[in-house]
């Protein structure tokens, strides 16, 4: 059966399946009523409960009996109220005795309502009192909630009831797997679902009634959040679920929580997620807040078990400034540049650029960004595709300069893809080589830029010679070294030693050699580059090198 009774231990039964039940008072003849009153023993609560069992008090008799005793003595009426509640928790009684007592006071007046609330409180049935308030019409609930607080009732009990109500919603709304049982079992399952539906409807209506009554009693969302902040995130989840069903937004809850400090806000973020709200709803609230708030939100999201990829999959839907804040917070929390970039690999170029701009703004170096892309390039390429091997013409031209010094079959050209465009954007719209992957921007026509391919293949040669460190050395050459400048003086200083040139200078030498000798650029004196360019050439194994050298770079 659906979960309908989940009151805390010692708090009494809270039954949503019977919510809203009206106990209509029965008319008792004066003589019989007088006899019932005479048989009451109100020297103590226990004695009163025993006498109620002895006269076999029915729920419908509670109202006329209470009215008669209250006229004679309010003190006796309070004792009788407590005795009714004790009787309701014993085997002869039931929850309807307590419900009848509560409904009697509703129709009587303020003094009676406060007296009954006091009785419920002293019996440690505060949560049940709130439950009965929730069963009333909104008009009656407003008056009763005010009297509940005036009688000493506290917000803690209201939150405990909201926790129960939120739990009832969560447990009964969660989808169940369809079974393969027979017709008889399915009939029972359908009946359970029917009952569950009624319980959910009742819980929703009652939550709204309580929320409205709290407002009428002068208790704002700020008061509720302040009290709830004393709880753990786990206990808060069902309270938050209930409040959201009462029309409170994630933004409103977090706005109140952050006023109480970042620790409280983090607790509420976890509770919001546990209540089934989305990462995006949290991020939308955090957007534009100060960085310490955004940092705390990211910390809470990760602590709640959300992955970087999960967070960024939603963050990319935000405005660019908010996305940058999310990225910066993740980085400050120790997340690696590579993990962040891979998480947005499937997004548009503009999104990835925004992510990188956010990283650069907090001191991430260009070298680190490129290195992260290089390290994760295989993952990124798997996401996108958009890469191909060298074609026959490209291989033919490469052989003229490199021979077999590069395993050309391993070289991939990343073209018409987001990662290639991003890498080129990082590098000032210049083609970038990451190990065996040459990242041409999607707008580049390789056929018309064969010299650029040769330049980048030199970086591949460097990768096979010294490993990934060449990438850092090449970037340093661009930023602080000679870069793409190769003068006659540079060539003279090198004096045939290729290693005396910076990484980008080496690539320019090989590029110019091919471009002048094989690429048809008559303005280039390729002969002055020939000796140095020969350093990247390697003859085909097991074939006489002399024949090859007549056709290759050393010829």
C-alpha positions in Angstrom: 0.0 0.0 0.0 1.1 3.6 -0.5 3.1 5.2 2.3 0.6 7.3 4.2 1.9 7.3 7.8 5.5 8.3 8.4 5.3 10.5 11.6 8.4 10.6 13.7 8.6 8.2 16.6 6.5 9.3 19.5 4.7 11.9 17.3 1.5 9.9 16.7 -0.1 8.8 13.5 -0.2 11.1 10.5 -2.4 9.4 7.9 -2.8 11.1 4.5 -5.2 8.3 3.3 -7.9 9.6 5.7 -7.1 13.2 5.4 -10.1 15.6 5.3 -12.4 13.2 7.1 -15.2 15.0 8.9 -16.4 13.6 12.2 -20.0 14.8 12.4 -21.1 15.3 16.0 -24.0 13.1 17.2 -26.8 14.5 19.3 -26.8 13.0 22.8 -29.9 13.2 25.0 -29.3 15.4 28.0 -29.8 12.6 30.5 -27.3 10.3 28.8 -24.8 13.2 28.4 -25.1 14.0 32.1 -24.5 10.3 32.9 -21.4 10.3 30.7 -20.0 13.4 32.4 -20.7 11.9 35.9 -18.7 8.8 34.9 -15.7 10.9 33.9 -12.7 10.7 36.2 -10.7 13.8 35.6 -8.4 13.7 38.6 -5.6 12.8 36.1 -5.1 12.3 32.4 -4.6 8.5 32.9 -7.8 8.3 34.9 -9.7 10.3 32.4 -8.5 8.0 29.5 -9.6 4.9 31.5 -13.0 6.4 32.1 -13.4 7.2 28.4 -12.7 3.5 27.6 -15.2 2.5 30.3 -18.0 4.6 28.8 -17.0 3.4 25.3 -16.6 6.9 23.9 -17.3 7.1 20.2 -15.6 9.7 18.0 -18.9 11.4 17.2 -19.6 11.8 20.9 -16.4 13.8 21.6 -17.8 17.2 20.5 -21.0 17.2 22.7 -19.0 15.9 25.6 -16.3 18.5 25.3 -18.8 21.3 24.9 -20.6 20.3 28.1 -17.4 19.9 30.2 -16.0 23.2 28.9 -19.1 25.1 30.1 -18.5 23.8 33.6 -14.7 24.1 33.9 -12.0 25.1 31.4 -9.5 23.3 33.6 -11.5 20.0 33.4 -11.9 20.6 29.7 -8.1 20.8 29.2 -7.7 17.5 31.2 -10.5 15.9 29.2 -8.7 17.0 26.0 -5.5 15.3 27.1 -7.5 12.3 28.1 -9.1 12.1 24.7 -5.7 12.2 23.1 -4.4 9.4 25.3 -7.5 7.4 24.6 -7.0 8.0 20.9 -3.5 6.3 21.1 -4.8 3.3 23.1 -6.4 0.2 21.6 -10.0 1.1 22.3 -9.5 4.5 20.6 -8.3 5.6 17.2 -7.2 8.7 15.3 -10.7 9.8 14.7 -11.0 10.6 18.5 -8.2 13.1 18.1 -9.6 14.4 14.8 -13.0 14.9 16.5 -11.4 16.9 19.3 -9.6 19.1 16.9 -12.8 19.7 14.8 -14.8 20.5 17.9 -12.5 23.4 18.8 -12.6 24.7 15.2 -16.3 25.4 15.4 -16.2 26.7 19.0 -13.7 29.6 19.1 -10.3 31.0 19.9 -10.1 29.9 23.5 -11.1 26.3 22.6 -8.6 26.2 19.7 -5.7 27.3 21.9 -6.7 24.9 24.6 -6.7 22.0 22.2 -3.4 23.0 20.7 -2.0 23.1 24.2 -3.3 19.6 24.8 -1.7 18.3 21.6 1.6 20.0 22.5 1.7 18.6 26.0 1.0 15.1 24.6 3.9 15.6 22.2 1.5 15.4 19.3 2.5 18.8 17.8 3.0 17.2 14.3 -0.5 15.6 14.5 -1.9 19.0 15.4 -0.3 20.5 12.3 -1.7 17.6 10.3 -5.2 18.4 11.5 -4.8 22.1 10.6 -3.7 21.0 7.1 -7.0 19.0 6.8 -9.1 22.2 7.3 -10.3 24.7 4.7 -7.7 27.4 4.1 -10.0 29.9 5.9 -10.2 27.8 9.0 -6.6 26.8 8.9 -5.5 30.4 9.0 -7.2 31.0 12.3 -6.1 27.7 13.8 -2.5 28.2 12.8 -2.4 31.6 14.5 -3.9 30.0 17.7 -1.4 27.2 17.4 1.5 29.6 17.6 -0.2 31.7 20.3 -0.6 28.5 22.4 3.2 27.9 22.2 3.4 25.9 19.0 6.7 26.1 17.2 7.9 26.2 13.6 10.0 23.0 14.1 6.9 20.9 14.3 5.5 22.5 11.2 8.7 21.6 9.4 8.6 18.1 10.7 5.1 17.8 9.2 6.3 19.3 5.9 9.1 16.7 5.9 6.5 13.9 6.3 4.3 15.4 3.6 7.2 15.9 1.2 8.3 12.3 1.8 4.8 11.0 1.1 4.8 12.9 -2.2 8.3 11.6 -3.2 7.5 8.0 -2.2 4.2 7.8 -4.0 5.1 9.8 -7.1 8.3 7.9 -8.0 7.6 5.8 -11.1 7.5 2.0 -10.5 8.6 -0.5 -13.0 5.8 -2.3 -14.9 5.5 -5.9 -13.8 4.5 -9.0 -15.7 2.1 -10.4 -13.1 -1.3 -11.9 -13.8 -4.6 -10.1 -14.0 -5.5 -10.5 -10.3 -2.2 -9.0 -9.1 -2.4 -6.2 -11.7 -5.9 -5.4 -10.4 -4.4 -5.0 -6.9 -1.6 -2.9 -8.3 -4.1 -0.6 -10.0 -6.0 -0.2 -6.8 -2.8 0.7 -5.0 -2.0 3.2 -7.7 -5.5 4.6 -7.3 -5.1 5.0 -3.6 -1.6 6.5 -4.0 -3.0 9.1 -6.4 -5.6 10.1 -3.8 -2.9 10.3 -1.2 -0.7 12.5 -3.4 -3.6 14.8 -4.2 -4.4 15.1 -0.5 -0.8 15.8 0.5 -0.4 18.5 -2.2 -3.6 20.2 -1.1 -2.6 20.0 2.6 0.9 21.4 1.9 -0.7 24.4 0.2 -3.1 24.9 3.1 -0.2 24.8 5.6 1.9 27.3 3.5 -1.1 29.6 3.3 -1.8 29.3 7.0 1.9 30.0 7.9 1.8 33.2 5.8 -1.4 34.3 7.6 0.3 33.6 10.9 3.1 35.9 10.0 5.7 33.2 9.3 7.5 34.0 6.1 9.7 31.8 3.9 12.7 33.4 5.7 11.4 32.1 9.0 10.9 28.6 7.6 14.4 28.5 6.0 16.0 29.8 9.2 14.4 26.9 11.2 15.2 24.4 8.5 18.8 25.5 8.4 19.3 23.6 11.7 18.7 20.3 9.9 21.0 18.1 7.9 20.8 18.3 4.1 19.3 14.7 4.1 16.4 15.7 6.4 15.9 18.9 4.4 15.3 17.2 1.1 11.6 16.3 1.9 11.0 19.7 3.4 12.3 21.3 0.3 10.1 18.9 -1.8 7.1 20.0 0.1 7.9 23.7 -0.1 8.4 23.5 -3.9 5.0 21.8 -4.2 3.6 24.7 -2.3 4.9 27.1 -5.0 8.2 28.1 -3.6 10.9 28.3 -6.2 14.5 27.0 -6.0 15.6 30.6 -6.5 13.5 31.8 -3.6 14.7 29.0 -1.2 18.4 29.6 -2.1 18.0 33.4 -1.8 16.9 33.0 1.8 19.4 30.3 2.5 22.4 32.4 1.4 21.4 35.2 3.8 22.2 32.7 6.6 25.7 32.0 5.2 27.4 30.0 2.6 27.3 26.8 4.7 23.6 27.0 4.9 23.3 27.7 1.2 25.4 24.7 0.4 23.2 22.6 2.6 20.1 23.8 0.7 21.7 23.2 -2.7 22.2 19.6 -1.7 18.6 19.4 -0.4 17.3 20.9 -3.6 19.1 18.3 -5.7 18.0 15.5 -3.4 14.4 16.7 -3.8 14.7 16.1 -7.5 15.4 19.6 -8.7 17.8 20.1 -11.6 21.4 21.3 -11.7 20.2 24.0 -14.1 17.7 25.4 -11.6 20.6 25.9 -9.1 22.9 27.4 -11.7 20.3 29.8 -13.0 19.9 31.2 -9.5 23.7 31.4 -9.0 24.2 33.2 -12.3 25.6 36.7 -11.7 26.2 36.2 -8.0 29.5 37.0 -6.4 32.3 34.4 -7.0 32.3 33.2 -3.4 28.7 32.3 -3.9 29.3 30.6 -7.2 32.3 28.7 -5.7 30.1 27.5 -2.8 27.4 26.3 -5.2 29.9 24.4 -7.3 31.3 22.8 -4.1 27.9 21.7 -3.1 27.0 20.3 -6.5 30.2 18.3 -6.6 29.7 17.1 -3.0 26.2 16.0 -3.9 27.8 13.6 -6.4 27.4 15.6 -9.6 30.2 15.3 -12.1 32.0 18.1 -13.9 30.5 16.9 -17.2 27.0 17.0 -15.6 27.5 20.6 -14.4 28.9 21.9 -17.6 26.3 20.2 -19.7 23.8 22.5 -18.0 26.1 25.5 -17.5 26.5 25.9 -21.3 22.8 26.9 -21.4 23.7 30.0 -19.3 24.8 33.4 -20.5 28.5 33.7 -21.3 29.4 35.6 -18.1 27.7 33.0 -15.9 29.3 30.1 -17.8 32.7 31.7 -17.2 32.0 31.9 -13.5 31.1 28.2 -13.4 34.3 27.3 -15.2 36.4 29.5 -12.9 34.8 28.0 -9.8 35.4 24.5 -11.0 39.1 25.3 -11.8 39.5 26.9 -8.3 38.1 23.7 -6.8 40.9 21.8 -8.3 39.3 20.5 -11.5 41.8 20.0 -14.3 41.8 22.1 -17.5 41.6 19.0 -19.6 38.6 17.6 -17.7 36.8 20.9 -18.1 37.6 21.1 -21.9 36.6 17.5 -22.6 33.3 18.2 -20.8 32.4 20.9 -23.3 33.9 19.1 -26.3 30.5 18.5 -27.9 29.4 22.2 -27.6 29.6 24.9 -30.2 32.9 26.7 -30.8 31.6 29.8 -29.2 30.8 27.9 -26.0 34.3 26.4 -25.9 35.8 29.8 -26.5 33.8 31.2 -23.6 35.1 28.4 -21.4 38.7 29.1 -22.4 38.2 32.9 -21.9 37.0 32.1 -18.4 40.1 30.1 -17.7 42.4 32.6 -19.2 40.8 35.4 -17.1 41.9 33.6 -13.9 45.5 33.0 -14.9 45.4 29.7 -16.8 48.2 30.0 -19.3 48.0 29.4 -23.0 50.6 26.7 -22.7 48.4 24.8 -20.1 45.3 25.1 -22.3 47.0 23.8 -25.4 48.7 21.1 -23.4 45.3 20.0 -22.0 43.8 19.9 -25.5 46.8 17.9 -26.7 46.5 15.4 -23.8 42.8 14.9 -24.4 42.8 15.3 -28.2 42.0 11.6 -28.7 39.0 11.9 -26.5 37.9 15.1 -28.2 38.3 13.6 -31.7 36.3 10.6 -30.7 33.5 12.9 -29.7 33.6 14.8 -33.0 35.1 12.7 -35.7 36.2 15.3 -38.3 39.7 13.8 -38.7 41.2 11.9 -41.6 44.5 10.4 -42.7 46.8 12.0 -45.2 45.7 11.5 -48.8 47.9 10.2 -51.6 49.0 13.7 -52.8 49.8 14.9 -49.3 51.8 11.7 -48.6 53.7 12.1 -51.8 54.7 15.7 -51.0 55.6 14.8 -47.4 57.9 12.0 -48.6 59.9 14.4 -50.7 61.0 16.2 -47.5 60.7 13.7 -44.7 61.2 10.4 -46.4 60.4 7.8 -43.7 61.3 9.8 -40.7 57.6 10.2 -39.8 55.1 7.3 -39.6 52.8 9.2 -42.0 50.1 6.6 -41.7 49.6 7.7 -38.1 49.1 11.4 -39.0 45.6 12.7 -38.8 44.2 15.9 -40.1 41.5 17.4 -37.9 39.4 19.5 -40.3 35.9 21.0 -40.2 35.6 20.2 -36.5 35.0 22.2 -33.3 38.3 21.1 -31.6 40.3 22.2 -34.7 38.6 25.6 -34.8 39.1 26.1 -31.0 42.8 25.2 -31.1 43.3 27.5 -34.0 41.5 30.3 -32.2 43.7 29.8 -29.2 46.8 30.0 -31.5 45.7 33.2 -33.2 44.0 31.4 -36.1 47.2 29.5 -37.0 47.2 25.8 -37.6 48.3 23.8 -34.6 49.9 20.3 -34.4 49.3 18.2 -31.3 51.5 15.1 -31.6 50.2 13.2 -34.6 47.1 15.4 -35.1 47.3 18.5 -37.2 44.5 20.9 -36.4 43.5 22.8 -39.5 40.7 25.3 -39.0 37.5 24.4 -40.8 37.9 27.3 -43.2 41.4 26.2 -44.4 41.7 24.6 -47.9 44.6 22.2 -47.4 45.2 21.7 -51.1 46.1 25.4 -51.4 48.2 25.3 -48.2 50.5 22.4 -48.8 53.4 24.4 -47.4 51.5 24.8 -44.1 51.0 21.1 -44.0 54.8 20.6 -44.4 55.4 23.1 -41.7 53.1 21.2 -39.3 54.6 17.9 -40.3 57.8 19.2 -39.0 56.2 19.5 -35.6 55.1 15.9 -36.0 58.8 15.1 -36.7 59.7 17.0 -33.5 57.1 14.9 -31.6 58.7 11.7 -32.8 62.1 13.0 -31.9 61.7 14.7 -28.5 58.1 13.9 -27.5 55.3 16.3 -26.3 57.7 18.8 -24.9 58.1 20.2 -28.4 54.6 21.8 -28.0 55.6 23.8 -25.0 58.9 24.8 -26.7 57.0 25.8 -29.9 54.6 28.0 -27.9 57.4 29.6 -26.0 59.1 30.3 -29.3 55.9 32.1 -30.4 55.5 34.1 -27.2 59.0 34.9 -26.2 61.4 33.7 -28.8 62.2 34.2 -32.4 58.9 32.8 -33.5 58.5 32.4 -37.2 61.5 34.7 -38.0 64.4 33.0 -39.8 67.1 35.4 -41.1 70.3 34.7 -42.9 72.0 35.6 -39.6 70.0 32.8 -37.9 71.0 30.4 -40.6 74.7 31.4 -40.2 74.6 31.0 -36.4 73.1 27.5 -36.8 76.0 26.6 -39.1 74.3 23.3 -40.1 73.2 22.4 -36.5 69.4 22.1 -36.7 69.1 22.1 -32.9 70.4 25.6 -32.7 67.1 26.8 -34.2 63.9 27.2 -32.1 61.1 24.8 -32.8 59.1 27.2 -35.0 62.2 28.3 -36.8 62.9 24.6 -37.7 59.4 24.3 -39.1 59.8 27.5 -41.2 63.1 26.2 -42.6 61.6 22.9 -43.8 58.5 24.7 -45.0 60.5 27.2 -47.1 62.7 24.4 -48.5 59.7 22.5 -49.8 57.8 25.6 -50.9 60.7 26.9 -52.9 61.9 23.6 -54.4 58.7 21.7 -54.8 55.8 24.2 -54.2 56.5 26.6 -57.0 57.4 29.7 -55.0 60.1 31.2 -57.0 60.6 34.0 -54.5 62.2 31.6 -52.1 65.9 30.7 -52.3 65.4 27.1 -51.2 69.1 26.1 -51.5 70.0 28.1 -48.4 67.6 25.9 -46.4 68.6 22.6 -48.0 71.4 21.4 -45.6 69.3 22.1 -42.5 66.1 20.6 -44.0 68.0 17.4 -44.7 68.1 16.8 -41.0 64.4 15.7 -41.0 64.9 13.3 -43.9 65.2 9.5 -43.4 65.5 7.0 -46.3 63.2 4.1 -46.7 64.4 1.1 -44.7 66.0 -1.8 -46.6 66.3 0.2 -49.8 69.5 1.7 -51.0 69.6 5.3 -49.7 71.5 6.6 -52.7 68.6 6.3 -55.0 66.3 8.0 -52.6 68.6 10.8 -51.8 68.7 11.7 -55.5 64.9 12.3 -55.2 64.7 13.6 -51.6 65.7 16.5 -49.5 69.5 15.8 -49.6 69.6 15.7 -53.4 
